[in-house]
Amino acid sequence: MDFFSADYFSALFSIIVIDLVLAGDNAIVIGLAARTLPKDQQKKVILWGTAGAIIIRIIATLAVVWLLKIPGLLVIGGVLLIWIAYKLLAEEKGHDVKPSENFWGAIKTIIIADALMGLDNVLAIAGASHGDFSLVVIGLLVSVPIVVWGSTLILKWVDRFPIIITIGAGVLAYTAAKMITDEKFLKDFFEDNPLLKWGLILLVVIGVLAFGTMKKRQVSRSH
């Protein structure tokens, strides 16, 4: 992918939106894990816990970028990402993280919880980057300040403007569909049939938004 091309900036925009809707939620884990520690220890726990989580995130993302080059895995990753996009719209995430009573326990909790909760983020960034490592790095550089400083602000935005989650789910669905159409053994077929390619992408995006919204309304009525 050419640097400064339209495709590059489109992928970068997708990664930033993905970070905004997924990484902010993971950031809550940090506050929950450290909330019972003394104030002087909380900043250190947040710093070291976040550093550990970022290192795991970098390794995991680069590993997924490499794995997605294996024939067939782009399709599998795309299908998984469609499910993640649907769940983002349809379900409300809980934050069942127990606070730790000691410094190293809190750091361990942050790293493990972020690794488990960050799988959707890793897959989405790897898929949106289309194998371009510079996009992966920029995506991670964007997510770092979001994870450390932006969680409260993002949650306020999401509460005030729920459309942010809808846009995020749409971007995830678009990324998922592009992963499927970019699969090596399908790419030539879709490039020869652009109407089918964009028809599938549109169908995936509309399907995720429609079914996710319907499910969310059903859940809201049942409460």
Buried (B, 14 or more C-beta within 10 A) or exposed (E): BEEEEEEBEBBBEBBBBBBBBBBBBBBBBBBBBBEEBEEEEBEBBBEBBBBBBBEBBBEBBBEBBEBBEEEEBBBBBBBBBBEBBBBBBBEEEEEEBEBBEEBEBBBBBBBBBBBEBBBBBBBBBBBBBBBBEEBBBBBBEBBBEBBBEBBEEBBEBBEEEEEBBBBBBBBBBBBBBBBBBBBEEBEEEBEEEEEEBEEBBEEBBEBBBEEBBEBBEEEEEEE
